[in-house]
């Protein structure tokens, strides 16, 4: 799924009618998607999936911890 998305973004980045900003955005997304595929293939978990599943199973705790972490506080 990510490989197909990266391929689409590479094709989009090469569209002549697309603005430079959007070409850059598409190329950047393709790089990030390809990097994620490589990380997952080498055993690194998807960070977004970890953020959705808190260790204690309480979604409210996860939201509070992410909010505190974003502000530089320890929970």
N, CA and C of each residue as an Amber inpcrd file, in Angstrom:
protein
   225
   0.8220000  -1.1870000   0.0000000   0.0000000   0.0000000   0.0000000
   0.8700000   1.2570000   0.0000000   1.8840000   1.3300000   0.8830000
   2.7450000   2.5110000   0.9110000   3.6030000   2.6140000  -0.3410000
   4.0200000   1.4700000  -0.8720000   4.8370000   1.4990000  -2.0840000
   4.0230000   2.0630000  -3.2430000   2.7800000   1.6300000  -3.3700000
   1.9120000   2.1490000  -4.4300000   1.6770000   3.6520000  -4.2520000
   1.4910000   4.0920000  -3.0210000   1.2960000   5.5220000  -2.7580000
   2.5580000   6.3050000  -3.1110000   3.7130000   5.7560000  -2.7760000
   4.9790000   6.4200000  -3.1110000   5.1370000   6.5250000  -4.6250000
   4.7850000   5.4670000  -5.3350000   4.8770000   5.4980000  -6.7990000
   3.9560000   6.5680000  -7.3900000   2.7490000   6.6900000  -6.8350000
   1.8260000   7.7310000  -7.3070000   2.3860000   9.1250000  -7.0340000
   2.9820000   9.2970000  -5.8560000   3.5490000  10.6040000  -5.5180000
   4.7510000  10.9430000  -6.3880000   5.5490000   9.9440000  -6.7360000
   6.6780000  10.1870000  -7.6450000   6.1510000  10.6320000  -9.0040000
   5.1130000   9.9570000  -9.4930000   4.5160000  10.3430000 -10.7790000
   3.9460000  11.7590000 -10.6960000   3.2770000  12.0820000  -9.5870000
   2.7120000  13.4210000  -9.4120000   3.8120000  14.4900000  -9.3790000
   4.9320000  14.1700000  -8.7440000   6.0360000  15.1270000  -8.6310000
   6.6200000  15.4730000  -9.9920000   6.4140000  14.6140000 -10.9680000
   6.9700000  14.8390000 -12.3070000   5.9920000  15.5360000 -13.2560000
   4.7960000  15.8580000 -12.7750000   3.8140000  16.5260000 -13.6270000
   4.2530000  17.9570000 -13.9270000   4.3330000  18.2740000 -15.2050000
   4.8210000  19.5940000 -15.6190000   3.8820000  20.7230000 -15.1880000
   2.5900000  20.4780000 -15.1540000   1.6370000  21.5220000 -14.8210000
   1.4950000  21.8070000 -13.3450000   2.1480000  21.0220000 -12.5140000
   2.0390000  21.1750000 -11.0620000   2.9930000  22.2690000 -10.5840000
   2.5640000  23.0320000  -9.6110000   3.4400000  24.0820000  -9.0790000
   4.6730000  23.4440000  -8.4340000   5.7210000  24.2250000  -8.3490000
   6.9630000  23.7420000  -7.7390000   6.7130000  23.2800000  -6.3050000
   5.8870000  24.0250000  -5.5930000   5.5780000  23.6760000  -4.2030000
   4.8880000  22.3130000  -4.1190000   3.9220000  22.0830000  -4.9890000
   3.2190000  20.8040000  -4.9760000   4.0900000  19.6640000  -5.4830000
   4.9900000  19.9470000  -6.4250000   5.9340000  18.9240000  -6.8610000
   6.8370000  18.5190000  -5.7050000   7.3290000  19.5080000  -4.9730000
   8.1720000  19.2310000  -3.8110000   7.4040000  18.4190000  -2.7720000
   6.1560000  18.8280000  -2.5110000   5.3260000  18.1330000  -1.5330000
   5.1290000  16.6660000  -1.9180000   4.8520000  16.4110000  -3.1800000
   4.6470000  15.0340000  -3.6450000   5.9400000  14.2320000  -3.5270000
   7.0570000  14.8410000  -3.8890000   8.3460000  14.1450000  -3.7940000
   8.6870000  13.8480000  -2.3300000   8.4330000  14.8100000  -1.4590000
   8.7070000  14.6250000  -0.0220000   7.8620000  13.4860000   0.5330000
   6.5850000  13.4490000   0.1750000   5.7080000  12.3680000   0.6430000
   6.2190000  11.0190000   0.1600000   6.6800000  10.9640000  -1.0910000
   7.2030000   9.7080000  -1.6330000   8.4320000   9.2470000  -0.8510000
   9.2980000  10.1760000  -0.5080000  10.4910000   9.8360000   0.2780000
  10.0960000   9.3160000   1.6510000   9.1600000   9.9930000   2.3060000
   8.7210000   9.5730000   3.6400000   8.0470000   8.2010000   3.5880000
   7.2340000   7.9630000   2.5690000   6.5510000   6.6690000   2.4370000
   7.5620000   5.5590000   2.1880000   8.5470000   5.8190000   1.3510000
   9.5740000   4.8240000   1.0670000  10.4020000   4.5360000   2.3240000
  10.7140000   5.5720000   3.0720000  11.4660000   5.3860000   4.3160000
  10.6630000   4.5530000   5.3180000   9.3590000   4.7970000   5.3950000
   8.5110000   4.0330000   6.3120000   8.4810000   2.5580000   5.9160000
   8.4190000   2.2910000   4.6150000   8.4460000   0.9030000   4.1380000
   9.7520000   0.2440000   4.5770000  10.8630000   0.9490000   4.4100000
  12.1650000   0.3940000   4.7910000  12.2450000   0.1440000   6.2940000
  11.7510000   1.0890000   7.0930000  11.7700000   0.9130000   8.5520000
  10.8990000  -0.2760000   8.9690000   9.7010000  -0.3550000   8.4160000
   8.8060000  -1.4720000   8.7490000   9.4160000  -2.8010000   8.3330000
  10.0810000  -2.8360000   7.1930000  10.7000000  -4.0710000   6.7030000
  11.8370000  -4.5290000   7.6040000  12.4100000  -3.5900000   8.3530000
  13.5120000  -3.9260000   9.2560000  13.0710000  -4.0300000  10.7110000
  11.7740000  -4.1800000  10.9220000  11.2670000  -4.4650000  12.2590000
  10.8600000  -3.2780000  13.0900000  10.9730000  -2.0810000  12.5610000
  10.5510000  -0.9160000  13.3280000   9.0450000  -0.7510000  13.1880000
   8.3410000  -0.5820000  14.3020000   6.8790000  -0.4500000  14.2320000
   6.4620000   0.9290000  13.7280000   5.2460000   1.0130000  13.2450000
   4.6740000   2.2720000  12.8040000   4.3810000   3.1280000  14.0270000
   4.9950000   4.2820000  14.1170000   4.8550000   5.1560000  15.2840000
   3.4030000   5.5760000  15.4830000   2.6790000   5.8340000  14.4080000
   1.2790000   6.2460000  14.5330000   0.4460000   5.1460000  15.1740000
   0.7270000   3.9040000  14.8550000  -0.0190000   2.8030000  15.4540000
   0.2720000   2.7150000  16.9480000   1.5200000   2.9360000  17.3450000
   1.8680000   2.9120000  18.7650000   1.1390000   4.0150000  19.5180000
   1.0290000   5.1870000  18.9110000   0.3690000   6.3140000  19.5740000
  -1.1140000   6.0430000  19.7930000  -1.7180000   5.2340000  18.9280000
  -3.1440000   4.9390000  19.0660000  -3.4260000   3.8770000  20.1210000
  -2.4270000   3.1170000  20.5030000  -2.6300000   2.0170000  21.4330000
  -1.8300000   2.2610000  22.7090000  -2.4330000   2.8780000  23.7040000
  -1.7010000   3.1370000  24.9440000  -1.4250000   1.8390000  25.7020000
  -0.3320000   1.8100000  26.4760000   0.0340000   0.5900000  27.1930000
  -1.0360000   0.0880000  28.1560000  -1.7760000   1.0000000  28.7860000
  -2.7760000   0.5710000  29.7610000  -4.1560000   0.3880000  29.1370000
  -4.2650000   0.6360000  27.8190000  -5.5310000   0.4420000  27.1260000
  -6.5180000   1.5880000  27.2770000  -6.1400000   2.6430000  27.9880000
  -7.0390000   3.7790000  28.2050000  -6.7230000   4.8830000  27.1980000
  -7.5900000   5.1030000  26.2050000  -7.2950000   6.1090000  25.1860000
  -7.1700000   7.5180000  25.7390000  -7.8710000   7.8350000  26.8220000
  -7.7720000   9.1660000  27.4060000  -6.3730000   9.4170000  27.9530000
  -5.7680000   8.3960000  28.5460000  -4.4120000   8.5240000  29.0740000
  -3.4370000   8.8250000  27.9520000  -3.6050000   8.1610000  26.8140000
  -2.7120000   8.3750000  25.6780000  -2.8100000   9.8090000  25.1730000
  -4.0210000  10.3540000  25.1210000  -4.2170000  11.7240000  24.6510000
  -3.5440000  12.7000000  25.6000000  -3.7080000  12.4940000  26.8900000
  -3.0970000  13.3720000  27.8860000  -1.5810000  13.2870000  27.8010000
  -1.0450000  12.0810000  27.6700000   0.4120000  11.9340000  27.5990000
   0.9740000  12.6110000  26.3570000   0.3180000  12.4500000  25.1970000
   0.8040000  13.0930000  23.9810000   0.7130000  14.6040000  24.1140000
  -0.3570000  15.0860000  24.7190000  -0.5290000  16.5250000  24.9080000
   0.5580000  17.0790000  25.8210000   0.8310000  16.3780000  26.9090000
   1.8800000  16.8110000  27.8330000   3.2510000  16.7610000  27.1640000
   3.5060000  15.7070000  26.4140000   4.7850000  15.5680000  25.7360000
   4.9840000  16.6880000  24.7190000   3.9350000  17.0870000  24.0540000
   4.0220000  18.1560000  23.0660000   4.3820000  19.4830000  23.7290000
   4.0030000  19.6230000  24.9890000   4.3060000  20.8510000  25.7230000
   5.6070000  20.7540000  26.5100000   6.2830000  19.6150000  26.3940000
   7.5690000  19.4550000  27.0750000   7.4520000  18.9680000  28.5150000
   6.2650000  18.4970000  28.9170000   6.0560000  18.0040000  30.2740000
   6.1550000  16.4920000  30.2950000   6.5840000  15.9720000  31.4010000
   6.5800000  14.5310000  31.5880000   5.2580000  14.1130000  32.2240000
   4.7530000  12.9610000  31.7880000   3.4970000  12.4960000  32.3860000
   3.7560000  11.3620000  33.3430000
